[in-house]
Amino acid sequence: MPSRKIAITMDAGILEEVDRLVLEKTFPNRSRAIQQAVAASLERLGKRRLLRECRKLDPKQERLEAEMGLTEDSKEWPEY
């Protein structure tokens, strides 16, 4: 995916930490450090959202629906 240049404002302490990681060669530059941090944060948020949605499911209802679907699907299975 193509990259785009943006301007951000960041807490001085966080920027110092980013710069330290760049100096230690953990990241090649500030941009890469911030890009990877944002990507990791977005991934965690996505997992939390999936977990929240899964918690809304009723296990008994999900099992019942799965078993009903399995019964219907098994009619199409060949005899062995």
Residue frames as qw, qx, qy, qz and C-alpha x, y, z in Angstrom:
[[0.000, 0.891, 0.454, 0.000, 0.00, 0.00, 0.00],
 [0.392, 0.578, -0.056, 0.714, 1.41, 3.44, -0.83],
 [0.430, -0.442, -0.454, 0.643, 2.56, 5.59, 2.05],
 [0.052, 0.849, 0.247, 0.464, 1.43, 9.13, 2.72],
 [0.371, 0.132, -0.401, 0.827, 3.24, 11.81, 4.63],
 [0.376, -0.793, -0.417, -0.237, 1.42, 13.30, 7.63],
 [0.126, 0.477, -0.448, 0.746, 2.24, 15.65, 10.47],
 [0.652, -0.533, -0.537, -0.046, 1.51, 14.62, 14.06],
 [0.177, -0.710, 0.382, -0.565, 1.90, 16.15, 17.48],
 [0.823, -0.142, -0.539, 0.113, 3.39, 13.85, 20.10],
 [0.612, -0.790, 0.048, -0.004, 4.22, 14.03, 23.78],
 [0.194, 0.817, -0.533, 0.103, 7.91, 14.88, 24.21],
 [0.526, -0.427, 0.715, -0.172, 8.51, 11.86, 26.46],
 [0.863, 0.276, 0.415, -0.082, 7.07, 9.47, 23.91],
 [0.590, 0.788, -0.173, 0.040, 9.16, 11.04, 21.15],
 [0.133, -0.733, 0.656, -0.120, 12.29, 10.64, 23.28],
 [0.727, -0.132, 0.663, -0.118, 11.47, 6.94, 23.66],
 [0.797, 0.574, 0.184, -0.031, 10.97, 6.60, 19.90],
 [0.311, 0.860, -0.396, 0.083, 14.29, 8.34, 19.29],
 [0.441, -0.547, 0.702, -0.115, 16.01, 6.01, 21.75],
 [0.833, 0.155, 0.527, -0.062, 14.66, 2.99, 19.87],
 [0.647, 0.760, -0.049, 0.043, 15.93, 4.46, 16.61],
 [0.001, 0.818, -0.563, 0.113, 19.36, 5.08, 18.13],
 [0.584, -0.315, 0.738, -0.119, 19.44, 1.48, 19.38],
 [0.227, 0.270, -0.765, -0.538, 18.64, 0.37, 15.81],
 [0.383, 0.262, 0.828, -0.314, 15.35, -1.23, 16.90],
 [0.500, 0.753, 0.419, -0.085, 13.78, 0.79, 14.08],
 [0.606, 0.249, 0.243, 0.715, 15.48, 2.39, 11.10],
 [0.058, 0.276, 0.050, 0.958, 13.74, 5.73, 11.65],
 [0.267, 0.124, 0.495, -0.818, 10.94, 7.53, 13.49],
 [0.606, 0.160, -0.279, -0.728, 8.45, 6.92, 10.72],
 [0.595, 0.057, -0.791, -0.131, 8.90, 3.15, 10.83],
 [0.140, -0.043, -0.794, 0.589, 8.69, 3.09, 14.64],
 [0.380, 0.186, 0.303, -0.854, 5.47, 5.08, 14.71],
 [0.619, 0.169, -0.492, -0.588, 4.01, 3.15, 11.77],
 [0.490, 0.007, -0.869, 0.063, 4.59, -0.19, 13.51],
 [0.021, 0.110, 0.681, -0.723, 3.24, 1.11, 16.82],
 [0.513, 0.189, 0.038, -0.837, 0.04, 2.32, 15.18],
 [0.625, 0.134, -0.666, -0.385, -0.36, -0.94, 13.24],
 [0.323, -0.029, -0.887, 0.329, 0.08, -2.99, 16.43],
 [0.208, 0.158, 0.490, -0.832, -2.42, -0.81, 18.27],
 [0.598, 0.179, -0.239, -0.744, -4.99, -1.17, 15.50],
 [0.546, 0.074, -0.825, -0.126, -4.53, -4.94, 15.52],
 [0.122, -0.106, -0.808, 0.566, -5.12, -5.08, 19.29],
 [0.390, 0.192, 0.219, -0.873, -8.24, -2.91, 18.94],
 [0.618, 0.148, -0.534, -0.557, -9.56, -5.24, 16.25],
 [0.430, -0.017, -0.890, 0.147, -9.05, -8.27, 18.48],
 [0.082, 0.152, 0.625, -0.761, -10.82, -6.55, 21.35],
 [0.530, 0.175, -0.097, -0.824, -13.74, -5.75, 19.09],
 [0.604, 0.072, -0.741, -0.285, -13.96, -9.38, 17.97],
 [0.251, -0.074, -0.851, 0.455, -13.87, -10.49, 21.61],
 [0.287, 0.167, 0.358, -0.873, -16.66, -8.04, 22.52],
 [0.626, 0.156, -0.356, -0.676, -18.79, -9.31, 19.65],
 [0.516, 0.045, -0.855, -0.014, -18.16, -12.94, 20.62],
 [0.023, -0.074, -0.741, 0.667, -19.25, -12.21, 24.18],
 [0.489, 0.129, 0.061, -0.860, -22.64, -11.14, 22.83],
 [0.573, 0.080, -0.713, -0.395, -23.27, -14.60, 21.42],
 [0.760, -0.298, 0.342, -0.466, -25.45, -17.06, 23.32],
 [0.050, -0.393, 0.910, 0.119, -23.50, -20.35, 23.42],
 [0.486, 0.220, 0.810, -0.244, -26.68, -22.45, 23.69],
 [0.572, 0.697, 0.173, -0.397, -28.27, -20.75, 20.69],
 [0.242, 0.698, -0.599, -0.308, -25.06, -21.01, 18.65],
 [0.236, -0.203, 0.950, 0.004, -24.79, -24.74, 19.41],
 [0.564, 0.429, 0.626, -0.326, -28.43, -25.33, 18.50],
 [0.510, 0.764, -0.101, -0.383, -28.00, -23.51, 15.18],
 [0.076, 0.582, -0.783, -0.207, -24.77, -25.39, 14.45],
 [0.372, 0.001, 0.922, -0.104, -26.41, -28.73, 15.17],
 [0.599, 0.593, 0.388, -0.373, -29.39, -27.85, 12.98],
 [0.395, 0.765, -0.384, -0.334, -27.05, -26.92, 10.14],
 [0.133, -0.411, 0.899, 0.078, -25.04, -30.09, 10.64],
 [0.561, 0.251, 0.754, -0.231, -28.18, -32.19, 10.34],
 [0.583, 0.733, 0.108, -0.334, -29.11, -30.49, 7.08],
 [0.211, 0.735, -0.601, -0.233, -25.59, -30.76, 5.68],
 [0.366, -0.277, 0.888, -0.021, -25.25, -34.42, 6.58],
 [0.734, 0.430, 0.441, -0.286, -28.13, -35.30, 4.24],
 [0.561, 0.778, -0.228, -0.169, -25.87, -34.34, 1.36],
 [0.219, -0.622, 0.750, 0.047, -22.93, -36.47, 2.55],
 [0.706, 0.232, -0.603, -0.291, -22.27, -39.72, 0.67],
 [0.909, -0.362, 0.120, -0.168, -22.55, -43.07, 2.44],
 [0.177, 0.658, -0.730, 0.058, -19.25, -44.73, 3.35]]
